[in-house]
């Protein structure tokens, strides 16, 4: 559970309620299952250290692999890919992380989108 005392506001949430975390400089946006998007004064690295089950798909994005609905990852000369989360949030996967993300999602049994 995370309690964020920044600006006198305390947010309490469990990692299993988090769909994804996106970064903006030294701040993060935490996307919750409820549809809320919380603005936190923490970096992605801070979240990544505390929740190692989250998957880094881009330098600006951490995802909870449990909430991946589908993905499309194309290898080759111009690798490109994305994941779609359970709340229909579409997040790009960086070309450098495609192989790692693909391996992880295939091992976890997540469905890929039809090509």
C-alpha positions in Angstrom: 0.0 0.0 0.0 1.3 3.5 -0.8 0.4 6.6 1.2 1.5 9.8 -0.6 1.6 12.7 1.8 2.5 15.3 -0.9 0.5 18.5 -0.8 -1.4 17.3 2.2 -3.2 14.6 0.2 -2.9 11.0 1.1 -3.7 8.4 -1.6 -4.0 4.8 -0.5 -4.0 2.0 -3.1 -2.8 -1.5 -3.5 -0.5 -2.5 -6.4 -3.2 -4.9 -7.7 -5.6 -1.9 -8.3 -3.0 -0.2 -10.5 -3.2 -0.8 -14.2 -0.2 1.3 -15.3 2.1 4.1 -14.2 3.2 6.8 -16.7 6.0 9.3 -16.1 6.3 13.0 -16.6 9.8 14.2 -15.5 10.0 13.6 -11.8 6.2 13.0 -11.5 4.1 10.0 -12.2 0.5 9.4 -13.2 -1.0 6.2 -11.5 -3.9 4.8 -13.5 -6.2 2.8 -11.3 -8.8 0.2 -12.1 -11.5 2.5 -10.8 -10.7 4.9 -13.7 -8.9 7.4 -11.4 -5.6 8.9 -12.5 -3.5 10.1 -9.6 -0.7 12.6 -10.0 2.2 11.6 -7.7 5.5 13.3 -6.9 7.5 10.0 -7.3 9.6 8.7 -10.2 9.0 5.5 -12.1 12.2 4.1 -10.6 10.7 4.6 -7.1 7.6 2.5 -8.1 9.8 0.0 -10.0 11.9 -0.7 -6.8 8.8 -1.3 -4.6 6.7 -3.3 -7.1 9.1 -5.5 -9.1 6.3 -7.4 -10.6 5.5 -4.4 -12.8 6.9 -4.5 -16.3 8.9 -1.6 -17.8 7.8 -1.3 -21.4 9.1 2.2 -22.1 11.3 4.7 -20.3 8.1 6.5 -19.4 5.8 3.5 -18.7 5.4 0.7 -16.1 2.5 -1.7 -16.5 0.9 -4.3 -14.3 1.1 -7.4 -16.6 -2.0 -8.8 -14.9 -4.1 -6.1 -16.6 -2.8 -6.5 -20.1 -5.8 -7.4 -22.4 -3.9 -7.7 -25.6 -0.7 -6.7 -27.3 0.9 -6.4 -30.7 4.7 -6.6 -30.9 6.4 -6.7 -34.3 10.0 -7.7 -34.6 12.2 -7.1 -37.6 14.0 -4.2 -39.2 11.6 -1.6 -37.7 10.4 -3.1 -34.5 7.2 -1.6 -33.1 4.6 -2.5 -30.6 1.9 -1.6 -28.1 -0.2 -3.1 -25.3 -3.8 -2.5 -24.6 -4.8 -2.6 -20.9 -8.1 -3.7 -19.4 -9.3 -0.1 -19.3 -8.6 0.3 -23.1 -5.5 2.4 -22.4 -3.1 1.9 -25.3 0.6 2.1 -24.4 3.5 2.0 -26.7 6.4 -0.4 -26.2 9.9 1.0 -26.9 11.8 -0.8 -29.6 14.5 -1.7 -27.1 12.0 -3.4 -24.8 10.0 -5.4 -27.4 11.9 -8.6 -27.0 11.8 -8.6 -23.2 8.1 -7.7 -23.1 7.1 -10.3 -25.7 8.9 -13.0 -23.9 7.3 -12.1 -20.6 3.8 -11.8 -22.0 4.1 -15.0 -24.0 5.2 -16.9 -20.9 2.3 -15.4 -18.8 -0.2 -16.6 -21.4 -1.6 -13.1 -22.4 -3.4 -13.0 -25.7 -1.7 -11.2 -28.6 -3.9 -9.3 -31.1 -4.4 -10.9 -34.5 -1.9 -9.7 -37.1 
